[in-house]
Amino acid sequence: MSTIAATDWWHTIRAVDPALDLPEDGRPLVIRLADFGRSFARNAERLAPEQRARILGALEGVLRSGSGLESAAVAVGFLETLFTDPEGFDLRLVWADLGHRSRSYCLAWHRFSGMEAPEWIALAETTDGTPAP
């Protein structure tokens, strides 16, 4: 089990909107971030763009420089929850706010799953200056 609750990034995302479910209950970090991913998906439209950007920016920072446990938990717990949301979370809402590592993980996840990334992702990537998949 991780003692993540004391880290700055954890407090940053908790402080963005207290209504978002980001439990500090002792369960493994990947499970807590999956719960948070579901809460984020349900509430993303009502969050201000700055709030979404702050959350996704903090999580991108974890992917870049967090411990292996932390970055894996963000990828598998949070990001994969968004990609597989049964209610169909629309990544277009947050794509511009996802950092390079988050976007790369999304594209790799689609390839690994044997799925083509949606066409709009390829278009967004080419107009963004980042190579398309």
LINRA-V534095 format. One record per pair of residues at least 4 apart in sequence whose ideal C-beta (glycine too) atoms are under 6 Angstrom apart, sorted by the first residue. I is the first residue (numbers start at 0). GAP is how many residues later the second one is. Records with the same first field share a line. If there is no record, write none. Layout:
I->GAP + GAP
This chain:
1->27 + 67
3->6 + 25
4->5 + 19
8->49 + 53
11->46
12->42 + 45
13->8
15->35 + 38 + 39
16->34
19->19 + 23
20->14 + 18
21->14
22->9 + 12
26->4 + 5
28->44
29->43 + 46 + 47
32->40 + 44 + 45
33->43 + 47
35->4
36->41 + 44 + 45
37->43
39->4
40->41 + 44 + 48
43->49
46->4 + 5
51->42 + 45
52->4 + 44
55->41 + 42
58->15
59->39 + 41 + 42
61->4 + 8 + 9 + 12
62->8 + 11 + 38
63->37
65->4 + 5
71->4
72->4
73->4
74->4 + 30
75->4
78->26
79->4
81->7
82->26
84->4
90->4
93->4
94->29
97->4 + 5
106->10 + 26
109->5 + 7
116->4 + 16
119->4
121->10
123->4
124->5 + 7
125->6
